[in-house]
Amino acid sequence: MSNNERHVNTPPQADWTSRELTANNIDIRDTDEAEFFGAPLAVLEAGNDSLEKRGIHKPGEDVPESESDTTVALLQRLDSTVRSIGGEDVVMDSLAADLLLALGCETDDTVVRTRERLWLTMCGQQVALTVDVCLVDANSEILLLVQGSALTRSATSDPEAHVVACAIAAFQLNSRKRERESSEEALYIWCVPAIVMIGAFPVFYKIKVTKDLDLGVRIGRYPIRTTVVQRYTPDVPSRDIVQGEGGMKLLEDGKIVLRWYRAFRRFVLQPSACAIQPGVLAK
């Protein structure tokens, strides 16, 4: 049996795990800072269009120190909340949404939403998914996905696999909207920026969804090409926060993490910047 005749042997379900990723030929690969962002952060921040001067600030205007401190304080509050209450969904979603607002992701043309319901067509059936936080544009197309790690759904929930499933559902939604409401062609390829948050600590993803992957998921057919999801896990002094064993107790930790959040914001404000080189996308 050839690859394009191989069928996915997993039932349609909302709680994706590594099993669904493997069944749909999806490979998550770690990348370094320069590969993920296109250049080292020091280089990006040194440019005239520095990521420190984007979003709600005019070009050339420095981000006020008080604003940086406020955002760092929000990161620390989010992190301490996870450790104190175990990551109650409603509270965590609200704080994550506040973080996107503080980073300037919401503009006149975009809005931050929490607990957004998405429908994924999988193996010929409709499966309901919920993403913790997302950013949508004026046409209600999804631009960014944020998923918390402290899920209360089930012990087997996998936030990384879940956010990939949500990215495919977002691709399907955006493609339908373009065809039906904007008279545009359906999407052929789209790179979805996403974040899985462990407390306030981010793990960043660039999820390339193609028409081939979408079709495979829809009809339950193993995609011919491997979909490569790029993952970047920031390296900070307090590495224990990655495992959730501690928190960002030092102000410096928060400032370091904030740099990556701001760098990642570029993929939201400039979707074309999220593009991945073809050689990285598939094998």
Kinemage of the C-alpha trace (Angstrom):
@kinemage 1
@onewidth
@group {chain A} dominant
@subgroup {mainchain}
@vectorlist {calphas} color= white
{ca met a 1} P 0.000 0.000 0.000
{ca ser a 2} L 1.426 3.409 -0.969
{ca asn a 3} L 1.638 6.308 1.487
{ca asn a 4} L -1.187 8.214 -0.176
{ca glu a 5} L -3.497 5.215 0.315
{ca arg a 6} L -2.659 4.785 3.991
{ca his a 7} L -5.490 5.753 6.314
{ca val a 8} L -5.307 7.245 9.782
{ca asn a 9} L -6.238 4.691 12.411
{ca thr a 10} L -7.380 7.102 15.130
{ca pro a 11} L -10.975 8.030 15.992
{ca pro a 12} L -12.043 11.697 15.789
{ca gln a 13} L -11.521 13.310 19.187
{ca ala a 14} L -10.890 16.683 20.820
{ca asp a 15} L -8.008 15.618 23.078
{ca trp a 16} L -5.095 15.210 20.681
{ca thr a 17} L -1.924 13.507 21.886
{ca ser a 18} L 1.336 12.441 20.263
{ca arg a 19} L -0.620 9.579 18.743
{ca glu a 20} L -2.673 11.948 16.567
{ca leu a 21} L 0.449 13.878 15.600
{ca thr a 22} L 2.157 10.697 14.437
{ca ala a 23} L -0.980 9.456 12.692
{ca asn a 24} L -1.129 12.686 10.673
{ca asn a 25} L 2.609 12.763 9.857
{ca ile a 26} L 3.307 15.820 12.039
{ca asp a 27} L 6.810 16.220 13.457
{ca ile a 28} L 7.647 18.810 16.146
{ca arg a 29} L 11.299 19.859 15.995
{ca asp a 30} L 13.341 22.073 18.297
{ca thr a 31} L 15.100 25.045 16.709
{ca asp a 32} L 17.573 27.573 18.021
{ca glu a 33} L 16.906 31.275 18.483
{ca ala a 34} L 18.436 32.440 15.201
{ca glu a 35} L 16.610 29.835 13.117
{ca phe a 36} L 13.249 30.404 14.776
{ca phe a 37} L 13.237 34.209 14.767
{ca gly a 38} L 15.351 34.649 11.649
{ca ala a 39} L 18.212 36.248 13.588
{ca pro a 40} L 19.555 36.408 17.153
{ca leu a 41} L 17.410 38.604 19.393
{ca ala a 42} L 20.294 41.036 19.882
{ca val a 43} L 20.360 41.666 16.127
{ca leu a 44} L 16.599 42.095 15.874
{ca glu a 45} L 16.496 44.507 18.796
{ca ala a 46} L 19.336 46.579 17.396
{ca gly a 47} L 17.500 47.327 14.133
{ca asn a 48} L 15.685 50.540 13.375
{ca asp a 49} L 12.383 48.677 13.563
{ca ser a 50} L 13.369 47.108 16.878
{ca leu a 51} L 10.784 44.815 18.384
{ca glu a 52} L 11.051 46.939 21.498
{ca lys a 53} L 9.528 49.790 19.482
{ca arg a 54} L 6.647 48.024 17.771
{ca gly a 55} L 2.944 47.538 18.195
{ca ile a 56} L 1.345 50.270 20.279
{ca his a 57} L 4.456 52.473 19.944
{ca lys a 58} L 5.437 54.627 16.989
{ca pro a 59} L 8.632 53.764 15.097
{ca gly a 60} L 11.624 55.173 16.916
{ca glu a 61} L 9.728 55.601 20.170
{ca asp a 62} L 11.229 53.761 23.126
{ca val a 63} L 9.052 51.570 25.294
{ca pro a 64} L 8.733 53.356 28.649
{ca glu a 65} L 10.587 51.592 31.435
{ca ser a 66} L 7.457 51.771 33.582
{ca glu a 67} L 5.535 49.870 30.895
{ca ser a 68} L 8.186 47.136 30.756
{ca asp a 69} L 8.007 46.839 34.536
{ca thr a 70} L 4.217 46.604 34.365
{ca thr a 71} L 4.371 43.799 31.811
{ca val a 72} L 7.027 41.946 33.801
{ca ala a 73} L 4.839 42.280 36.890
{ca leu a 74} L 1.983 40.730 34.909
{ca leu a 75} L 4.221 37.816 33.900
{ca gln a 76} L 5.171 37.245 37.526
{ca arg a 77} L 1.536 37.462 38.625
{ca leu a 78} L 0.542 34.914 35.987
{ca asp a 79} L 3.337 32.579 37.039
{ca ser a 80} L 2.582 32.830 40.757
{ca thr a 81} L -1.126 32.243 40.054
{ca val a 82} L -0.350 28.939 38.368
{ca arg a 83} L 1.636 27.743 41.352
{ca ser a 84} L -0.850 28.953 43.971
{ca ile a 85} L -4.158 27.776 42.482
{ca gly a 86} L -2.967 25.052 40.142
{ca gly a 87} L -3.844 26.967 37.010
{ca glu a 88} L -7.617 27.452 37.209
{ca asp a 89} L -8.670 27.888 33.581
{ca val a 90} L -10.795 31.045 33.878
{ca val a 91} L -8.166 32.940 35.868
{ca met a 92} L -5.307 31.787 33.659
{ca asp a 93} L -7.124 32.686 30.452
{ca ser a 94} L -7.844 36.178 31.743
{ca leu a 95} L -4.211 36.765 32.707
{ca ala a 96} L -2.931 35.396 29.382
{ca ala a 97} L -5.314 37.732 27.539
{ca asp a 98} L -4.084 40.656 29.660
{ca leu a 99} L -0.531 39.741 28.661
{ca leu a 100} L -1.356 39.947 24.943
{ca leu a 101} L -2.982 43.331 25.543
{ca ala a 102} L 0.065 44.562 27.446
{ca leu a 103} L 2.303 43.425 24.580
{ca gly a 104} L 0.283 45.514 22.117
{ca cys a 105} L -1.058 42.569 20.112
{ca glu a 106} L -4.578 44.024 20.076
{ca thr a 107} L -4.930 46.871 17.578
{ca asp a 108} L -7.796 48.691 15.827
{ca asp a 109} L -8.067 45.684 13.513
{ca thr a 110} L -7.651 42.838 15.990
{ca val a 111} L -9.227 41.633 19.223
{ca val a 112} L -8.183 39.166 21.925
{ca arg a 113} L -10.695 36.427 22.757
{ca thr a 114} L -10.721 33.744 25.446
{ca arg a 115} L -12.156 30.222 25.424
{ca glu a 116} L -12.804 30.348 21.681
{ca arg a 117} L -14.697 27.368 20.258
{ca leu a 118} L -13.263 25.896 17.076
{ca trp a 119} L -14.602 23.098 14.910
{ca leu a 120} L -12.167 20.608 13.427
{ca thr a 121} L -13.280 18.387 10.558
{ca met a 122} L -11.513 15.101 11.285
{ca cys a 123} L -12.128 11.773 9.585
{ca gly a 124} L -15.372 13.111 8.129
{ca gln a 125} L -16.757 14.254 11.486
{ca gln a 126} L -16.953 17.585 13.313
{ca val a 127} L -14.945 17.760 16.548
{ca ala a 128} L -15.320 20.669 18.984
{ca leu a 129} L -12.079 22.200 20.292
{ca thr a 130} L -11.496 25.085 22.685
{ca val a 131} L -8.386 27.252 22.625
{ca asp a 132} L -7.606 29.204 25.784
{ca val a 133} L -6.759 32.533 24.133
{ca cys a 134} L -6.603 33.673 20.534
{ca leu a 135} L -6.199 36.833 18.485
{ca val a 136} L -8.638 37.440 15.637
{ca asp a 137} L -8.845 40.133 12.967
{ca ala a 138} L -11.789 42.199 11.709
{ca asn a 139} L -12.928 39.256 9.554
{ca ser a 140} L -12.812 36.925 12.578
{ca glu a 141} L -9.855 35.091 11.059
{ca ile a 142} L -7.553 33.658 13.718
{ca leu a 143} L -4.031 35.107 13.832
{ca leu a 144} L -2.551 33.651 17.035
{ca leu a 145} L -3.227 30.751 19.397
{ca val a 146} L -2.264 30.582 23.083
{ca gln a 147} L -2.745 27.405 25.124
{ca gly a 148} L -2.054 26.968 28.812
{ca ser a 149} L -0.342 23.860 30.145
{ca ala a 150} L -2.463 23.628 33.288
{ca leu a 151} L -5.398 21.928 31.603
{ca thr a 152} L -8.267 20.692 33.735
{ca arg a 153} L -9.860 18.592 30.999
{ca ser a 154} L -8.213 15.235 31.662
{ca ala a 155} L -5.013 13.686 32.905
{ca thr a 156} L -4.120 12.681 29.350
{ca ser a 157} L -4.441 16.166 27.851
{ca asp a 158} L -1.429 17.279 25.834
{ca pro a 159} L -1.349 21.082 25.359
{ca glu a 160} L 1.257 20.858 22.592
{ca ala a 161} L -0.748 18.406 20.491
{ca his a 162} L -3.928 20.330 21.323
{ca val a 163} L -2.586 23.626 19.996
{ca val a 164} L -1.541 21.880 16.759
{ca ala a 165} L -5.091 20.533 16.371
{ca cys a 166} L -6.427 24.048 17.005
{ca ala a 167} L -4.082 25.421 14.329
{ca ile a 168} L -5.551 22.983 11.785
{ca ala a 169} L -9.073 23.944 12.888
{ca ala a 170} L -8.131 27.629 12.520
{ca phe a 171} L -6.814 26.923 9.018
{ca gln a 172} L -10.139 25.312 8.115
{ca leu a 173} L -12.094 28.238 9.597
{ca asn a 174} L -10.008 30.936 7.911
{ca ser a 175} L -10.156 29.120 4.585
{ca arg a 176} L -13.975 28.857 4.736
{ca lys a 177} L -14.306 32.535 5.594
{ca arg a 178} L -12.133 33.573 2.673
{ca glu a 179} L -14.152 31.502 0.232
{ca arg a 180} L -17.643 32.324 1.482
{ca glu a 181} L -17.376 35.851 2.848
{ca ser a 182} L -14.461 37.501 1.063
{ca ser a 183} L -14.657 35.847 -2.373
{ca glu a 184} L -10.988 34.947 -1.985
{ca glu a 185} L -9.310 31.667 -2.800
{ca ala a 186} L -9.125 29.078 -0.052
{ca leu a 187} L -5.864 28.918 1.824
{ca tyr a 188} L -3.190 26.671 0.351
{ca ile a 189} L -0.611 27.158 3.089
{ca trp a 190} L -0.556 29.124 6.324
{ca cys a 191} L 1.978 29.420 9.142
{ca val a 192} L 0.162 29.676 12.480
{ca pro a 193} L 2.052 31.327 15.364
{ca ala a 194} L 1.221 29.667 18.673
{ca ile a 195} L 2.331 29.662 22.303
{ca val a 196} L 2.031 27.018 24.992
{ca met a 197} L 2.392 28.694 28.372
{ca ile a 198} L 3.856 26.941 31.401
{ca gly a 199} L 2.829 29.488 33.958
{ca ala a 200} L 4.157 32.696 32.428
{ca phe a 201} L 6.964 30.838 30.686
{ca pro a 202} L 6.399 30.502 26.913
{ca val a 203} L 7.232 27.741 24.487
{ca phe a 204} L 6.847 29.171 20.985
{ca tyr a 205} L 5.649 27.378 17.853
{ca lys a 206} L 5.400 28.074 14.142
{ca ile a 207} L 2.846 25.596 12.831
{ca lys a 208} L 2.753 25.246 9.071
{ca val a 209} L -0.636 23.992 7.914
{ca thr a 210} L -1.005 23.032 4.259
{ca lys a 211} L -3.945 22.033 2.118
{ca asp a 212} L -2.438 18.538 1.973
{ca leu a 213} L -2.408 18.221 5.771
{ca asp a 214} L -5.897 19.704 6.020
{ca leu a 215} L -7.283 17.216 3.498
{ca gly a 216} L -5.564 14.325 5.238
{ca val a 217} L -7.102 15.264 8.585
{ca arg a 218} L -10.514 15.825 7.009
{ca ile a 219} L -10.790 12.431 5.331
{ca gly a 220} L -8.528 10.408 7.622
{ca arg a 221} L -5.756 9.852 5.077
{ca tyr a 222} L -2.079 9.805 5.988
{ca pro a 223} L -0.458 12.915 4.422
{ca ile a 224} L 2.326 12.212 1.948
{ca arg a 225} L 4.521 15.046 3.190
{ca thr a 226} L 5.702 15.438 6.762
{ca thr a 227} L 4.472 18.613 8.413
{ca val a 228} L 7.302 20.092 10.478
{ca val a 229} L 6.311 22.272 13.420
{ca gln a 230} L 9.133 24.507 14.632
{ca arg a 231} L 9.425 24.802 18.414
{ca tyr a 232} L 11.582 27.215 20.362
{ca thr a 233} L 12.034 26.955 24.126
{ca pro a 234} L 13.765 30.037 25.568
{ca asp a 235} L 16.841 29.515 27.694
{ca val a 236} L 16.671 31.460 30.949
{ca pro a 237} L 18.795 31.328 34.119
{ca ser a 238} L 16.008 29.749 36.190
{ca arg a 239} L 15.539 26.643 34.093
{ca asp a 240} L 13.398 25.046 36.789
{ca ile a 241} L 10.419 27.142 35.666
{ca val a 242} L 10.250 25.014 32.537
{ca gln a 243} L 9.376 21.999 34.627
{ca gly a 244} L 7.015 24.059 36.756
{ca glu a 245} L 9.111 23.489 39.874
{ca gly a 246} L 9.604 27.161 40.568
{ca gly a 247} L 8.607 30.569 39.341
{ca met a 248} L 10.024 33.776 38.013
{ca lys a 249} L 11.085 35.007 41.423
{ca leu a 250} L 13.752 37.275 40.016
{ca leu a 251} L 12.812 40.440 38.143
{ca glu a 252} L 15.608 39.692 35.681
{ca asp a 253} L 13.958 36.389 34.692
{ca gly a 254} L 10.782 38.248 33.779
{ca lys a 255} L 12.677 40.809 31.706
{ca ile a 256} L 14.495 38.071 29.789
{ca val a 257} L 11.269 36.200 29.027
{ca leu a 258} L 9.597 39.455 27.994
{ca arg a 259} L 12.215 39.900 25.248
{ca trp a 260} L 11.083 36.657 23.584
{ca tyr a 261} L 7.409 37.542 23.890
{ca arg a 262} L 8.124 40.821 22.111
{ca ala a 263} L 10.165 39.102 19.420
{ca phe a 264} L 7.382 36.603 18.804
{ca arg a 265} L 4.894 39.458 18.464
{ca arg a 266} L 6.444 40.191 15.059
{ca phe a 267} L 4.884 37.002 13.671
{ca val a 268} L 1.469 38.293 14.747
{ca leu a 269} L 1.790 41.877 13.507
{ca gln a 270} L 3.538 40.756 10.313
{ca pro a 271} L 2.191 37.283 9.354
{ca ser a 272} L 4.591 37.030 6.402
{ca ala a 273} L 7.475 36.998 8.905
{ca cys a 274} L 6.210 33.633 10.191
{ca ala a 275} L 7.092 31.912 6.912
{ca ile a 276} L 9.420 28.919 7.210
{ca gln a 277} L 11.953 28.017 4.568
{ca pro a 278} L 10.718 25.143 2.326
{ca gly a 279} L 13.650 22.930 3.297
{ca val a 280} L 12.534 23.071 6.921
{ca leu a 281} L 8.890 22.384 6.223
{ca ala a 282} L 8.831 18.914 4.832
{ca lys a 283} L 10.992 15.964 4.075
